[in-house]
């Protein structure tokens, strides 16, 4: 049975900082941008990850945006994919993962 966890506060940016930086995050990561990062939280609905090139941003890849044959990436795994949405209500960058670019 897989282990689930919310993002560890020590690994994720402060929510207030994320909100303050949100306009710059959206500008830096337009739809279709390719991103990568390290998984910092796992839930039955998907994974949260720290984005490599945008220090105050968190990505979310829901299982509906993962290849059907893909298993939920482990904590600490490196993932990559394409920005498909900006969730303004909670300042998350929604990403469709690329199965070929998951490691760890």
N, CA, C and O atoms as a GROMACS GRO file, in nm:
protein
  416
    1UNK      N    1   0.085  -0.118   0.000
    1UNK     CA    2   0.000   0.000   0.000
    1UNK      C    3   0.090   0.125   0.000
    1UNK      O    4   0.180   0.135   0.083
    2UNK      N    5   0.066   0.220  -0.092
    2UNK     CA    6   0.153   0.338  -0.099
    2UNK      C    7   0.135   0.429   0.021
    2UNK      O    8   0.027   0.437   0.080
    3UNK      N    9   0.243   0.497   0.056
    3UNK     CA   10   0.236   0.594   0.166
    3UNK      C   11   0.196   0.729   0.110
    3UNK      O   12   0.243   0.771   0.004
    4UNK      N   13   0.106   0.797   0.182
    4UNK     CA   14   0.060   0.928   0.141
    4UNK      C   15   0.106   1.031   0.243
    4UNK      O   16   0.116   1.001   0.362
    5UNK      N   17   0.132   1.153   0.195
    5UNK     CA   18   0.172   1.261   0.285
    5UNK      C   19   0.142   1.394   0.220
    5UNK      O   20   0.147   1.407   0.098
    6UNK      N   21   0.112   1.492   0.301
    6UNK     CA   22   0.099   1.629   0.252
    6UNK      C   23   0.240   1.686   0.242
    6UNK      O   24   0.332   1.633   0.306
    7UNK      N   25   0.260   1.791   0.165
    7UNK     CA   26   0.395   1.850   0.156
    7UNK      C   27   0.447   1.889   0.294
    7UNK      O   28   0.379   1.956   0.371
    8UNK      N   29   0.567   1.847   0.323
    8UNK     CA   30   0.636   1.882   0.447
    8UNK      C   31   0.664   2.032   0.445
    8UNK      O   32   0.720   2.083   0.349
    9UNK      N   33   0.624   2.102   0.550
    9UNK     CA   34   0.645   2.248   0.554
    9UNK      C   35   0.791   2.286   0.541
    9UNK      O   36   0.823   2.395   0.495
   10UNK      N   37   0.881   2.197   0.581
   10UNK     CA   38   1.024   2.226   0.568
   10UNK      C   39   1.068   2.220   0.422
   10UNK      O   40   1.169   2.280   0.385
   11UNK      N   41   0.994   2.148   0.337
   11UNK     CA   42   1.030   2.133   0.197
   11UNK      C   43   0.955   2.228   0.105
   11UNK      O   44   1.003   2.260  -0.004
   12UNK      N   45   0.837   2.272   0.148
   12UNK     CA   46   0.754   2.358   0.064
   12UNK      C   47   0.772   2.504   0.100
   12UNK      O   48   0.796   2.536   0.217
   13UNK      N   49   0.761   2.593   0.004
   13UNK     CA   50   0.767   2.736   0.035
   13UNK      C   51   0.651   2.776   0.126
   13UNK      O   52   0.547   2.710   0.128
   14UNK      N   53   0.669   2.882   0.201
   14UNK     CA   54   0.565   2.935   0.289
   14UNK      C   55   0.444   2.976   0.206
   14UNK      O   56   0.460   3.042   0.104
   15UNK      N   57   0.322   2.939   0.248
   15UNK     CA   58   0.202   2.974   0.172
   15UNK      C   59   0.186   3.124   0.145
   15UNK      O   60   0.139   3.163   0.038
   16UNK      N   61   0.226   3.208   0.240
   16UNK     CA   62   0.216   3.352   0.219
   16UNK      C   63   0.313   3.399   0.110
   16UNK      O   64   0.279   3.486   0.030
   17UNK      N   65   0.432   3.341   0.108
   17UNK     CA   66   0.530   3.375   0.005
   17UNK      C   67   0.481   3.326  -0.132
   17UNK      O   68   0.495   3.396  -0.232
   18UNK      N   69   0.425   3.206  -0.135
   18UNK     CA   70   0.369   3.153  -0.260
   18UNK      C   71   0.265   3.249  -0.316
   18UNK      O   72   0.267   3.280  -0.435
   19UNK      N   73   0.175   3.296  -0.230
   19UNK     CA   74   0.068   3.388  -0.272
   19UNK      C   75   0.126   3.521  -0.321
   19UNK      O   76   0.080   3.574  -0.422
   20UNK      N   77   0.225   3.574  -0.251
   20UNK     CA   78   0.287   3.701  -0.292
   20UNK      C   79   0.356   3.688  -0.428
   20UNK      O   80   0.356   3.782  -0.507
   21UNK      N   81   0.415   3.573  -0.453
   21UNK     CA   82   0.490   3.551  -0.577
   21UNK      C   83   0.403   3.498  -0.691
   21UNK      O   84   0.453   3.480  -0.802
   22UNK      N   85   0.274   3.473  -0.666
   22UNK     CA   86   0.189   3.410  -0.765
   22UNK      C   87   0.187   3.481  -0.901
   22UNK      O   88   0.201   3.415  -1.003
   23UNK      N   89   0.171   3.614  -0.906
   23UNK     CA   90   0.172   3.679  -1.038
   23UNK      C   91   0.302   3.653  -1.115
   23UNK      O   92   0.299   3.631  -1.236
   24UNK      N   93   0.415   3.656  -1.046
   24UNK     CA   94   0.544   3.630  -1.112
   24UNK      C   95   0.555   3.484  -1.156
   24UNK      O   96   0.613   3.454  -1.260
   25UNK      N   97   0.499   3.393  -1.076
   25UNK     CA   98   0.500   3.251  -1.111
   25UNK      C   99   0.422   3.227  -1.240
   25UNK      O  100   0.470   3.160  -1.330
   26UNK      N  101   0.301   3.283  -1.247
   26UNK     CA  102   0.217   3.266  -1.366
   26UNK      C  103   0.287   3.324  -1.488
   26UNK      O  104   0.283   3.266  -1.597
   27UNK      N  105   0.351   3.438  -1.471
   27UNK     CA  106   0.423   3.501  -1.582
   27UNK      C  107   0.542   3.416  -1.627
   27UNK      O  108   0.569   3.404  -1.747
   28UNK      N  109   0.613   3.356  -1.531
   28UNK     CA  110   0.732   3.276  -1.563
   28UNK      C  111   0.697   3.140  -1.622
   28UNK      O  112   0.780   3.079  -1.691
   29UNK      N  113   0.575   3.091  -1.596
   29UNK     CA  114   0.537   2.957  -1.639
   29UNK      C  115   0.407   2.959  -1.719
   29UNK      O  116   0.304   2.913  -1.670
   30UNK      N  117   0.410   3.012  -1.840
   30UNK     CA  118   0.287   3.014  -1.920
   30UNK      C  119   0.242   2.871  -1.954
   30UNK      O  120   0.321   2.776  -1.949
   31UNK      N  121   0.115   2.858  -1.990
   31UNK     CA  122   0.064   2.728  -2.030
   31UNK      C  123   0.151   2.671  -2.141
   31UNK      O  124   0.191   2.743  -2.233
   32UNK      N  125   0.181   2.544  -2.131
   32UNK     CA  126   0.266   2.478  -2.229
   32UNK      C  127   0.413   2.474  -2.190
   32UNK      O  128   0.493   2.407  -2.255
   33UNK      N  129   0.451   2.546  -2.084
   33UNK     CA  130   0.590   2.545  -2.038
   33UNK      C  131   0.627   2.406  -1.988
   33UNK      O  132   0.544   2.335  -1.931
   34UNK      N  133   0.752   2.369  -2.010
   34UNK     CA  134   0.802   2.243  -1.957
   34UNK      C  135   0.871   2.271  -1.824
   34UNK      O  136   0.953   2.362  -1.813
   35UNK      N  137   0.835   2.192  -1.723
   35UNK     CA  138   0.887   2.212  -1.588
   35UNK      C  139   0.934   2.079  -1.532
   35UNK      O  140   0.899   1.972  -1.581
   36UNK      N  141   1.015   2.089  -1.428
   36UNK     CA  142   1.058   1.970  -1.356
   36UNK      C  143   1.071   2.007  -1.209
   36UNK      O  144   1.075   2.125  -1.173
   37UNK      N  145   1.076   1.904  -1.125
   37UNK     CA  146   1.090   1.930  -0.982
   37UNK      C  147   1.094   1.800  -0.904
   37UNK      O  148   1.090   1.690  -0.960
   38UNK      N  149   1.102   1.815  -0.772
   38UNK     CA  150   1.113   1.701  -0.681
   38UNK      C  151   0.984   1.687  -0.602
   38UNK      O  152   0.932   1.785  -0.549
   39UNK      N  153   0.932   1.564  -0.593
   39UNK     CA  154   0.807   1.536  -0.523
   39UNK      C  155   0.824   1.561  -0.374
   39UNK      O  156   0.915   1.508  -0.310
   40UNK      N  157   0.734   1.645  -0.319
   40UNK     CA  158   0.737   1.677  -0.176
   40UNK      C  159   0.612   1.632  -0.102
   40UNK      O  160   0.605   1.645   0.020
   41UNK      N  161   0.514   1.580  -0.174
   41UNK     CA  162   0.392   1.531  -0.110
   41UNK      C  163   0.316   1.437  -0.203
   41UNK      O  164   0.316   1.456  -0.325
   42UNK      N  165   0.252   1.335  -0.144
   42UNK     CA  166   0.175   1.237  -0.222
   42UNK      C  167   0.037   1.221  -0.159
   42UNK      O  168   0.024   1.208  -0.038
   43UNK      N  169  -0.063   1.221  -0.243
   43UNK     CA  170  -0.200   1.196  -0.201
   43UNK      C  171  -0.264   1.100  -0.302
   43UNK      O  172  -0.211   1.084  -0.412
   44UNK      N  173  -0.375   1.037  -0.267
   44UNK     CA  174  -0.439   0.946  -0.362
   44UNK      C  175  -0.475   1.014  -0.495
   44UNK      O  176  -0.485   0.947  -0.598
   45UNK      N  177  -0.493   1.146  -0.492
   45UNK     CA  178  -0.533   1.219  -0.614
   45UNK      C  179  -0.416   1.271  -0.695
   45UNK      O  180  -0.437   1.320  -0.806
   46UNK      N  181  -0.293   1.263  -0.644
   46UNK     CA  182  -0.178   1.311  -0.720
   46UNK      C  183  -0.058   1.346  -0.633
   46UNK      O  184  -0.053   1.312  -0.514
   47UNK      N  185   0.039   1.415  -0.695
   47UNK     CA  186   0.162   1.452  -0.623
   47UNK      C  187   0.186   1.602  -0.630
   47UNK      O  188   0.155   1.668  -0.729
   48UNK      N  189   0.243   1.654  -0.522
   48UNK     CA  190   0.287   1.793  -0.514
   48UNK      C  191   0.438   1.792  -0.533
   48UNK      O  192   0.506   1.701  -0.486
   49UNK      N  193   0.489   1.893  -0.604
   49UNK     CA  194   0.634   1.898  -0.620
   49UNK      C  195   0.684   2.041  -0.623
   49UNK      O  196   0.615   2.134  -0.665
   50UNK      N  197   0.807   2.055  -0.577
   50UNK     CA  198   0.876   2.184  -0.575
   50UNK      C  199   0.932   2.205  -0.715
   50UNK      O  200   1.006   2.120  -0.765
   51UNK      N  201   0.899   2.317  -0.777
   51UNK     CA  202   0.944   2.344  -0.914
   51UNK      C  203   1.089   2.390  -0.914
   51UNK      O  204   1.126   2.479  -0.837
   52UNK      N  205   1.171   2.330  -0.999
   52UNK     CA  206   1.315   2.358  -1.001
   52UNK      C  207   1.349   2.504  -1.028
   52UNK      O  208   1.431   2.562  -0.956
   53UNK      N  209   1.291   2.564  -1.129
   53UNK     CA  210   1.336   2.696  -1.172
   53UNK      C  211   1.255   2.813  -1.117
   53UNK      O  212   1.282   2.929  -1.149
   54UNK      N  213   1.156   2.783  -1.034
   54UNK     CA  214   1.073   2.888  -0.973
   54UNK      C  215   1.066   2.858  -0.824
   54UNK      O  216   0.982   2.780  -0.780
   55UNK      N  217   1.155   2.920  -0.745
   55UNK     CA  218   1.172   2.880  -0.605
   55UNK      C  219   1.049   2.892  -0.515
   55UNK      O  220   1.039   2.819  -0.417
   56UNK      N  221   0.957   2.981  -0.545
   56UNK     CA  222   0.841   2.999  -0.458
   56UNK      C  223   0.713   2.950  -0.523
   56UNK      O  224   0.609   3.016  -0.517
   57UNK      N  225   0.722   2.833  -0.586
   57UNK     CA  226   0.606   2.776  -0.654
   57UNK      C  227   0.595   2.627  -0.624
   57UNK      O  228   0.694   2.558  -0.602
   58UNK      N  229   0.471   2.581  -0.623
   58UNK     CA  230   0.443   2.439  -0.602
   58UNK      C  231   0.362   2.388  -0.720
   58UNK      O  232   0.264   2.450  -0.761
   59UNK      N  233   0.405   2.274  -0.774
   59UNK     CA  234   0.331   2.210  -0.881
   59UNK      C  235   0.243   2.101  -0.825
   59UNK      O  236   0.273   2.043  -0.721
   60UNK      N  237   0.135   2.073  -0.894
   60UNK     CA  238   0.047   1.961  -0.860
   60UNK      C  239   0.017   1.885  -0.988
   60UNK      O  240  -0.029   1.942  -1.086
   61UNK      N  241   0.044   1.756  -0.985
   61UNK     CA  242   0.007   1.668  -1.096
   61UNK      C  243  -0.097   1.572  -1.043
   61UNK      O  244  -0.066   1.482  -0.964
   62UNK      N  245  -0.220   1.590  -1.086
   62UNK     CA  246  -0.328   1.501  -1.045
   62UNK      C  247  -0.320   1.372  -1.126
   62UNK      O  248  -0.266   1.371  -1.236
   63UNK      N  249  -0.373   1.264  -1.071
   63UNK     CA  250  -0.365   1.136  -1.141
   63UNK      C  251  -0.435   1.142  -1.276
   63UNK      O  252  -0.402   1.065  -1.367
   64UNK      N  253  -0.532   1.231  -1.290
   64UNK     CA  254  -0.600   1.246  -1.419
   64UNK      C  255  -0.509   1.310  -1.524
   64UNK      O  256  -0.540   1.307  -1.643
   65UNK      N  257  -0.396   1.368  -1.479
   65UNK     CA  258  -0.301   1.431  -1.571
   65UNK      C  259  -0.171   1.351  -1.578
   65UNK      O  260  -0.065   1.405  -1.608
   66UNK      N  261  -0.182   1.221  -1.549
   66UNK     CA  262  -0.066   1.132  -1.559
   66UNK      C  263  -0.099   1.024  -1.661
   66UNK      O  264  -0.216   0.988  -1.678
   67UNK      N  265   0.002   0.971  -1.730
   67UNK     CA  266  -0.024   0.859  -1.821
   67UNK      C  267  -0.092   0.745  -1.745
   67UNK      O  268  -0.060   0.720  -1.629
   68UNK      N  269  -0.184   0.676  -1.809
   68UNK     CA  270  -0.263   0.573  -1.741
   68UNK      C  271  -0.179   0.460  -1.684
   68UNK      O  272  -0.219   0.398  -1.586
   69UNK      N  273  -0.065   0.432  -1.743
   69UNK     CA  274   0.021   0.324  -1.695
   69UNK      C  275   0.118   0.370  -1.586
   69UNK      O  276   0.193   0.288  -1.533
   70UNK      N  277   0.116   0.496  -1.552
   70UNK     CA  278   0.212   0.552  -1.457
   70UNK      C  279   0.168   0.530  -1.313
   70UNK      O  280   0.051   0.552  -1.278
   71UNK      N  281   0.262   0.487  -1.229
   71UNK     CA  282   0.237   0.477  -1.086
   71UNK      C  283   0.262   0.612  -1.023
   71UNK      O  284   0.336   0.694  -1.078
   72UNK      N  285   0.202   0.636  -0.908
   72UNK     CA  286   0.221   0.761  -0.836
   72UNK      C  287   0.369   0.772  -0.798
   72UNK      O  288   0.422   0.685  -0.729
   73UNK      N  289   0.438   0.880  -0.842
   73UNK     CA  290   0.580   0.894  -0.810
   73UNK      C  291   0.605   0.899  -0.658
   73UNK      O  292   0.521   0.948  -0.583
   74UNK      N  293   0.719   0.849  -0.617
   74UNK     CA  294   0.756   0.844  -0.476
   74UNK      C  295   0.803   0.980  -0.426
   74UNK      O  296   0.841   1.067  -0.505
   75UNK      N  297   0.798   0.999  -0.294
   75UNK     CA  298   0.855   1.119  -0.233
   75UNK      C  299   1.002   1.127  -0.274
   75UNK      O  300   1.074   1.027  -0.270
   76UNK      N  301   1.046   1.245  -0.312
   76UNK     CA  302   1.184   1.266  -0.352
   76UNK      C  303   1.213   1.238  -0.498
   76UNK      O  304   1.320   1.272  -0.547
   77UNK      N  305   1.118   1.176  -0.570
   77UNK     CA  306   1.139   1.147  -0.712
   77UNK      C  307   1.143   1.277  -0.791
   77UNK      O  308   1.078   1.375  -0.755
   78UNK      N  309   1.219   1.276  -0.898
   78UNK     CA  310   1.222   1.390  -0.990
   78UNK      C  311   1.118   1.364  -1.097
   78UNK      O  312   1.115   1.257  -1.158
   79UNK      N  313   1.033   1.464  -1.120
   79UNK     CA  314   0.928   1.453  -1.222
   79UNK      C  315   0.938   1.570  -1.319
   79UNK      O  316   0.998   1.673  -1.287
   80UNK      N  317   0.880   1.554  -1.435
   80UNK     CA  318   0.879   1.660  -1.536
   80UNK      C  319   0.750   1.650  -1.615
   80UNK      O  320   0.689   1.544  -1.627
   81UNK      N  321   0.710   1.763  -1.669
   81UNK     CA  322   0.589   1.765  -1.750
   81UNK      C  323   0.562   1.903  -1.805
   81UNK      O  324   0.651   1.987  -1.814
   82UNK      N  325   0.436   1.924  -1.842
   82UNK     CA  326   0.392   2.046  -1.909
   82UNK      C  327   0.286   2.118  -1.825
   82UNK      O  328   0.194   2.055  -1.773
   83UNK      N  329   0.300   2.249  -1.812
   83UNK     CA  330   0.202   2.330  -1.739
   83UNK      C  331   0.070   2.329  -1.818
   83UNK      O  332   0.068   2.365  -1.936
   84UNK      N  333  -0.039   2.288  -1.751
   84UNK     CA  334  -0.169   2.282  -1.818
   84UNK      C  335  -0.271   2.378  -1.759
   84UNK      O  336  -0.376   2.400  -1.819
   85UNK      N  337  -0.243   2.435  -1.641
   85UNK     CA  338  -0.339   2.525  -1.578
   85UNK      C  339  -0.272   2.598  -1.463
   85UNK      O  340  -0.177   2.549  -1.404
   86UNK      N  341  -0.323   2.717  -1.432
   86UNK     CA  342  -0.282   2.790  -1.313
   86UNK      C  343  -0.403   2.798  -1.220
   86UNK      O  344  -0.504   2.860  -1.254
   87UNK      N  345  -0.394   2.734  -1.106
   87UNK     CA  346  -0.504   2.733  -1.010
   87UNK      C  347  -0.492   2.856  -0.919
   87UNK      O  348  -0.426   2.850  -0.815
   88UNK      N  349  -0.555   2.965  -0.960
   88UNK     CA  350  -0.543   3.091  -0.887
   88UNK      C  351  -0.594   3.082  -0.743
   88UNK      O  352  -0.540   3.147  -0.654
   89UNK      N  353  -0.697   3.002  -0.720
   89UNK     CA  354  -0.758   2.996  -0.586
   89UNK      C  355  -0.664   2.941  -0.480
   89UNK      O  356  -0.680   2.974  -0.362
   90UNK      N  357  -0.567   2.858  -0.518
   90UNK     CA  358  -0.472   2.806  -0.419
   90UNK      C  359  -0.326   2.818  -0.465
   90UNK      O  360  -0.237   2.759  -0.405
   91UNK      N  361  -0.304   2.897  -0.570
   91UNK     CA  362  -0.169   2.927  -0.619
   91UNK      C  363  -0.086   2.802  -0.649
   91UNK      O  364   0.028   2.790  -0.605
   92UNK      N  365  -0.147   2.710  -0.724
   92UNK     CA  366  -0.076   2.589  -0.764
   92UNK      C  367  -0.064   2.585  -0.916
   92UNK      O  368  -0.156   2.624  -0.988
   93UNK      N  369   0.050   2.537  -0.961
   93UNK     CA  370   0.075   2.518  -1.102
   93UNK      C  371   0.036   2.374  -1.135
   93UNK      O  372   0.098   2.280  -1.085
   94UNK      N  373  -0.065   2.358  -1.218
   94UNK     CA  374  -0.113   2.224  -1.253
   94UNK      C  375  -0.029   2.173  -1.370
   94UNK      O  376  -0.008   2.244  -1.469
   95UNK      N  377   0.017   2.048  -1.358
   95UNK     CA  378   0.111   1.992  -1.455
   95UNK      C  379   0.065   1.854  -1.502
   95UNK      O  380   0.017   1.773  -1.423
   96UNK      N  381   0.080   1.829  -1.632
   96UNK     CA  382   0.060   1.695  -1.689
   96UNK      C  383   0.198   1.631  -1.693
   96UNK      O  384   0.288   1.680  -1.762
   97UNK      N  385   0.215   1.520  -1.620
   97UNK     CA  386   0.345   1.455  -1.613
   97UNK      C  387   0.376   1.375  -1.738
   97UNK      O  388   0.287   1.323  -1.805
   98UNK      N  389   0.505   1.366  -1.767
   98UNK     CA  390   0.558   1.286  -1.877
   98UNK      C  391   0.621   1.162  -1.815
   98UNK      O  392   0.722   1.172  -1.745
   99UNK      N  393   0.564   1.045  -1.841
   99UNK     CA  394   0.611   0.920  -1.780
   99UNK      C  395   0.758   0.893  -1.807
   99UNK      O  396   0.826   0.834  -1.724
  100UNK      N  397   0.807   0.935  -1.921
  100UNK     CA  398   0.946   0.908  -1.957
  100UNK      C  399   1.044   0.994  -1.877
  100UNK      O  400   1.165   0.970  -1.882
  101UNK      N  401   0.993   1.092  -1.804
  101UNK     CA  402   1.084   1.184  -1.735
  101UNK      C  403   1.063   1.181  -1.584
  101UNK      O  404   1.067   1.285  -1.519
  102UNK      N  405   1.041   1.063  -1.529
  102UNK     CA  406   1.030   1.043  -1.384
  102UNK      C  407   1.148   0.957  -1.341
  102UNK      O  408   1.174   0.853  -1.400
  103UNK      N  409   1.218   1.001  -1.238
  103UNK     CA  410   1.329   0.922  -1.187
  103UNK      C  411   1.335   0.930  -1.036
  103UNK      O  412   1.283   1.023  -0.975
  104UNK      N  413   1.398   0.831  -0.978
  104UNK     CA  414   1.417   0.831  -0.834
  104UNK      C  415   1.318   0.746  -0.769
  104UNK      O  416   1.318   0.734  -0.647
   0.00000   0.00000   0.00000
